[in-house]
C-alpha cells in the first residue's frame, strides 16, 4: 500500500457507493501519496483475513460506508469495527463514517464517532448533485488529513544563515515561517455531550504527538452563570484538558512553540453542529500575564474557526491584495425612512464611526466612507454600491428595560428603534461580501457595568457567527465592554499589525497587548471560516514568472530556505520536471 493509506469498509450490497467514492478518491491516488484499500484489492488465492487485518493496521484513515446492510453484517461489526475503534481510541487512526442510506447508527458501537454528512441523515436523502457534493466533501476532508511531508535531502538538512538578530532553531527557514498550531476541535454528540479532539502541528523537526480524543459534558447554564473569570477559565481548561495525557499534550505543544520562538496558535475549531459553543468566553483561557497563566495572551494566539454550516449559501473565496475600501455605519434601524444621518455630535454610534474613520485613514490600510443610521434596504443598497472590503458596523446591545415615548423625535428615538436585524441576510444578494466585518458594540441607555452579564452578549456573538458563514473572511467583535479610548487603542494596534501580511489572527494577538492595562485582553473575539484567517492573499510567485523558468526559480527558493515544498495537483506538467530535484535542492 501507499505510504499514506485509506481503509474502506463497506457491505458488498453497497458496492455502488464504493464505486462512486472511488471515483472521487482517484484524484488523490494519482498523486501517488494516497492509496485507498478495500476488499476489491484482494486476488484469488490471497489469505484474505490476514490481508484485511494488515490493511486495517497500516491505514491512517478508515472510511466506513454505513448503511443498514453495514450495521447488520456480522463480519464488519464483529471483526472490523472493534479493531478500528480501538485504534481510533488510541489516537492512531482517524475514522470517517459516511452514512450512505438511513440506518440505526446511534444504536451501534460507532455512535461515539461523528458521522457524515452532518447536515442530512444520510447521503441518499439528498439529490444526485447533493450526493456527489457529500462524496466530494469527504474526499477534501481526507486530503486535508493526509498532507504529504516534504522530502528530506540526503545527509540531512542544509544549514541556512538566520536573519540578523535571529537564530535558526529547528529548521532552515525564515523566522516568519515558523509556527506551532494547537487545534482544539469541538463537535456535538448528544444532549450535553461533546467530542474534544486535540491535534498539534509545527514547523520543527520533531514528530508531533498523535491526536487525542475525549468526550465531555458541557453544563452550559452553569458555565454561563459563572461570574468569576478565573473560575470560568479553570472550568473551560478542565473540559479541554481533562486528563493527565491531555495536559501533557498541551505542554508538548507549548514546549515546541517556545523552542521555535513563536506564540502557540490555539485554534478553537467549533463544528457547525456545536455552534452554541460560540456563546462561551473561550478567550478567558488566555487571560493574565505569563507569570500567572502558561496560556497567557502574551504567549498564546487564540482565534476561533467556525466550520462551514450547511445553512451557508456561499463558499469562502480568497481575495488578492489591493487597495481596500471601508464603509462605516452608525447602526441599523427599522425606521421607515431609508436612512438617518445624525447631526447630534453626542450620538455614540456617530462618534465611534468618526474615531474609527480617523484610525483607518491614518493606518493607510483603507480609504473610509462613513454613513449614519440605515434601515435594511438602505444598508443592502450601500453594500452593493460601495462594495466595501471592510465593514465597520455599530451594533446596539439589547436593553433590558426599554421605554419609548410616542411622538419622541431625534437621534435618541431612532436609537431606541435599533434592532438586532439579521445582518448576514443583507449579504445574500451581494456578489462579493466584505472581506472583514467589525461589529462595534454600543452600550446605550444604561451604565456600562450593567452590560457585564454574559447573556447580554449572546446576540452580537450570534451575529458574528452568522456573518462568518456568509462569505466574510473574518468577523471581529467584543464580548465585554471596553471604554472608548481602550477600544480605539486596540483597533489602531490591530490595523497596524494587519497591514504587513493580512493575517487577522496574528494582528489580534499583537493588539491584545494594548488591552493589558485594562485587564481585558480576552474581550476581543475573532471568528473566521478560514483555518488561516487572511484578509488577502499574495499572488503565487509562478504567476509572475515565465513558465520556462518557474521550476528553476522554485528550486532556488527551496535551496535558500525561502519556501517549503508541498506537492499537490497545482504542480502540473507545464511547470514540474523531476520531483527528485526537490529532494536534492
VENNORDA-V425885 format. One record per pair of residues at least 12 apart in sequence whose C-alpha atoms are under 6 Angstrom apart, sorted by the first residue. I is the first residue (numbers start at 1). GAP is how many residues later the second one is. D is the distance in Angstrom with one decimal. If there is no record, write none. Layout:
[[I & GAP & D] [I & GAP & D]]
//
This chain:
[[2 & 32 & 5.8] [2 & 33 & 4.9] [4 & 30 & 5.0] [5 & 29 & 5.5] [5 & 30 & 4.8] [5 & 31 & 5.8] [5 & 54 & 4.9] [5 & 55 & 5.7] [6 & 30 & 4.5] [6 & 31 & 5.9] [6 & 53 & 5.4] [6 & 55 & 4.9] [6 & 56 & 5.7] [7 & 30 & 5.0] [7 & 52 & 5.8] [7 & 55 & 4.7] [8 & 29 & 6.0] [8 & 30 & 5.1] [8 & 54 & 5.8] [8 & 55 & 4.8] [8 & 56 & 5.9] [9 & 55 & 4.9] [10 & 55 & 5.1] [11 & 59 & 5.1] [60 & 33 & 5.2] [61 & 32 & 5.7] [61 & 33 & 4.8] [61 & 34 & 5.8] [62 & 33 & 4.8] [63 & 33 & 4.9] [63 & 34 & 5.7] [64 & 33 & 4.5] [64 & 34 & 5.9] [65 & 33 & 5.1] [66 & 32 & 5.8] [66 & 33 & 4.6] [66 & 34 & 5.8] [67 & 33 & 5.9] [67 & 34 & 5.1] [67 & 36 & 5.4] [68 & 35 & 4.8] [91 & 119 & 5.9] [91 & 120 & 5.3] [91 & 121 & 5.3] [97 & 18 & 4.9] [97 & 19 & 6.0] [98 & 17 & 5.8] [98 & 18 & 4.6] [99 & 23 & 5.0] [100 & 22 & 5.2] [100 & 23 & 4.7] [100 & 24 & 5.7] [101 & 21 & 5.2] [101 & 23 & 5.3] [102 & 20 & 5.6] [119 & 191 & 5.7] [150 & 415 & 6.0] [151 & 432 & 5.6] [153 & 430 & 4.9] [153 & 431 & 5.4] [160 & 12 & 5.2] [169 & 91 & 5.8] [170 & 34 & 5.1] [171 & 33 & 5.9] [172 & 389 & 5.8] [173 & 388 & 4.8] [178 & 25 & 5.6] [179 & 23 & 5.5] [179 & 24 & 5.6] [180 & 22 & 4.2] [180 & 77 & 5.3] [180 & 84 & 5.4] [181 & 19 & 5.6] [181 & 20 & 5.4] [181 & 84 & 4.7] [182 & 17 & 5.9] [182 & 18 & 4.6] [182 & 83 & 5.9] [182 & 84 & 5.0] [183 & 15 & 5.9] [183 & 16 & 5.0] [183 & 84 & 4.9] [184 & 13 & 5.8] [184 & 14 & 4.9] [184 & 84 & 5.1] [184 & 85 & 5.8] [185 & 12 & 5.0] [185 & 84 & 4.6] [185 & 85 & 5.9] [186 & 84 & 4.9] [186 & 85 & 6.0] [187 & 84 & 5.1] [187 & 87 & 5.3] [188 & 85 & 5.7] [188 & 86 & 5.1] [192 & 25 & 5.3] [192 & 26 & 5.6] [193 & 23 & 5.7] [193 & 24 & 4.5] [194 & 21 & 5.7] [194 & 22 & 5.5] [195 & 19 & 6.0] [195 & 20 & 4.6] [196 & 17 & 5.7] [196 & 18 & 5.4] [196 & 19 & 5.9] [197 & 15 & 5.8] [197 & 16 & 4.5] [198 & 13 & 5.5] [198 & 14 & 5.1] [199 & 12 & 4.7] [233 & 51 & 5.4] [233 & 52 & 5.2] [263 & 36 & 4.9] [263 & 37 & 5.2] [264 & 36 & 4.7] [264 & 37 & 6.0] [265 & 35 & 5.9] [265 & 36 & 4.7] [266 & 35 & 5.8] [266 & 36 & 4.7] [267 & 35 & 5.8] [267 & 36 & 5.4] [267 & 37 & 5.8] [268 & 36 & 4.7] [268 & 37 & 5.8] [269 & 36 & 4.6] [270 & 36 & 5.3] [271 & 36 & 5.0] [272 & 35 & 5.6] [272 & 37 & 5.1] [279 & 179 & 6.0] [283 & 239 & 4.8] [284 & 238 & 5.5] [287 & 235 & 5.9] [301 & 208 & 5.2] [303 & 223 & 5.6] [304 & 223 & 4.8] [305 & 222 & 5.9] [305 & 223 & 5.2] [305 & 224 & 5.6] [306 & 222 & 5.9] [306 & 223 & 5.0] [307 & 222 & 5.9] [312 & 157 & 5.4] [314 & 157 & 5.6] [316 & 155 & 5.0] [319 & 217 & 5.0] [319 & 218 & 5.9] [320 & 216 & 5.2] [320 & 217 & 4.9] [320 & 218 & 5.9] [321 & 215 & 5.1] [321 & 216 & 5.9] [324 & 42 & 4.6] [324 & 65 & 5.7] [325 & 41 & 5.1] [325 & 42 & 5.0] [325 & 63 & 5.1] [325 & 64 & 5.3] [326 & 41 & 5.9] [326 & 42 & 4.6] [326 & 62 & 5.3] [326 & 63 & 5.9] [326 & 64 & 4.5] [326 & 65 & 5.8] [327 & 41 & 5.9] [327 & 42 & 5.1] [327 & 43 & 6.0] [327 & 61 & 5.8] [327 & 64 & 5.0] [328 & 42 & 4.5] [328 & 64 & 4.6] [328 & 65 & 5.9] [329 & 42 & 5.0] [329 & 43 & 5.7] [329 & 64 & 5.0] [330 & 19 & 4.6] [330 & 20 & 5.3] [330 & 42 & 4.9] [330 & 43 & 5.3] [330 & 64 & 5.2] [331 & 42 & 4.8] [331 & 63 & 5.0] [331 & 64 & 5.8] [332 & 41 & 5.5] [332 & 42 & 5.0] [332 & 43 & 5.4] [332 & 86 & 6.0] [333 & 41 & 5.9] [333 & 42 & 4.8] [333 & 84 & 5.9] [333 & 85 & 4.5] [334 & 41 & 5.3] [338 & 37 & 5.6] [338 & 40 & 5.4] [339 & 34 & 5.7] [339 & 35 & 4.4] [340 & 32 & 5.8] [340 & 33 & 4.9] [341 & 31 & 4.2] [342 & 30 & 5.8] [380 & 46 & 5.5] [388 & 46 & 5.6] [389 & 45 & 4.5] [389 & 46 & 5.0] [390 & 44 & 5.5] [390 & 45 & 6.0] [390 & 46 & 5.0] [390 & 47 & 5.8] [391 & 46 & 4.7] [392 & 46 & 4.8] [393 & 46 & 5.1] [394 & 45 & 5.9] [394 & 46 & 4.6] [394 & 47 & 5.8] [395 & 45 & 5.9] [395 & 46 & 4.9] [395 & 47 & 5.8] [396 & 45 & 5.7] [396 & 46 & 4.7] [397 & 46 & 5.9] [424 & 43 & 5.0] [434 & 38 & 5.8] [435 & 37 & 5.2] [435 & 38 & 5.1] [436 & 36 & 5.9] [436 & 37 & 5.7] [436 & 38 & 5.0] [436 & 39 & 5.8] [437 & 38 & 4.9] [438 & 37 & 5.9] [438 & 38 & 4.8] [438 & 39 & 5.8] [439 & 38 & 4.9] [457 & 22 & 5.8] [468 & 60 & 5.6] [473 & 55 & 5.9] [474 & 53 & 5.8] [474 & 54 & 4.4] [475 & 51 & 5.6] [475 & 52 & 5.3] [476 & 49 & 5.7] [476 & 50 & 4.7] [477 & 47 & 5.8] [477 & 48 & 5.3] [478 & 45 & 5.4] [478 & 46 & 4.5] [478 & 47 & 5.6] [479 & 44 & 5.3] [480 & 43 & 5.3] [490 & 21 & 5.6] [490 & 24 & 5.4] [493 & 18 & 4.9] [494 & 13 & 5.1] [494 & 14 & 5.8] [494 & 17 & 5.0] [502 & 32 & 5.1] [502 & 33 & 5.0] [502 & 34 & 5.6] [503 & 30 & 6.0] [503 & 31 & 4.4] [504 & 29 & 5.7] [504 & 30 & 5.7] [551 & 24 & 5.9] [555 & 30 & 6.0] [559 & 26 & 4.9]]
//
